[in-house]
Amino acid sequence: MDMSAANRKGLSLFALIMIGIGSVLGSGWLFGAGTAAQVAGPAALAAWVIGAVFIGMIAMSYAEVGAAYPIPGGMARYGALSHGPVLGFITGWAVWIAVASLIPIESIAATQYMSSWSFGWARDLVDARSHQLTASGMVVALGLTFLLWLSCYWSVQLLAKINAALTLVKFAIPVPAVAALIASGFHTENFTAHGGFAPNGWTAVLTAVTTSGVVFAACALYWSKWPNTGIVTALTLPAAPVAALVLSRKGVKDLGRQFAPAWWIVFFLAALSLLSHLGSTDFGGRGVLPGGADIALVAAMALVTYFWAVRAGVRAHHAGLPGPDPVLDGSESPDDGSTAPERELTHV
């Protein structure tokens, strides 16, 4: 994608707002709501409130940091600015996995939507029994993924125009649909008709917060149940040895100094996976840790890790690992208007 400074500045405020709204309103408005209701029943409403609290805190944090450091690729680079290149590499790795999987996920969701059309070919896109994509459905999803990739490759402005049109459609369909459903009949007895407000217990509400697309925050990772916590750890932690390999290839000798500010995230993910595996059966664990005690341990570990991360960031800056500040030192915006080069993995 053409992400030159001139191209980025060519995006209007309306296009940027549509990109933000379009990234929020996705397939989850139906799939997330439906899955959360299946997991938690009517108590899924509480899951959405809990999710809103988590997302609100995350959004305010990103808004504060984003305003202070309005740099491209911020989500992947804030870790490097706070704790040095190794943590930046790990967080960038995690962001890359999330972004790389987003387009295929949305393509699959769009194909599942298409299976509800009355056309014969559309009905064959999803298997009625397994609810998985058929061979023809995989072909359609792959084609949609390729088209979305092309829109990104050709021009960021073309992507912005397509996104603006799709975002308007996202408003034009869900809002009248929700209004029509409420107007046709709002039956409050449905909140307690099938086993009560929380038929699957309140642990199901916490699970719905993470596994149903309501929110996926680090502090709520434990609620997503084992083996999901282990999968997240297995996808993220390989970035650490890869970073060590890259640093070694660059001739860096003091790997301990480079990795010191990043050990807290390695400990957090590994310990959280272990607690999830040994935790209560309500969250998919083996039941070694009784219910309640596992949540207390997770909360205590999160608090300890938080203070560890803060101290590690301070020490990283004292050691000069983050390198030049792109805002305070002006390294991000050279006087000639060109884009500053990306920082190397190591700063020595």
Helices and strands as residue ranges (DSSP letters): H 5-9, H 13-24, H 28-40, G 41-43, H 44-68, H 74-83, H 85-114, H 120-123, H 135-154, H 156-172, H 174-184, G 188-191, H 202-211, G 218-224, H 228-236, H 239-249, H 255-259, G 260-262, H 263-278, G 281-283, H 293-318
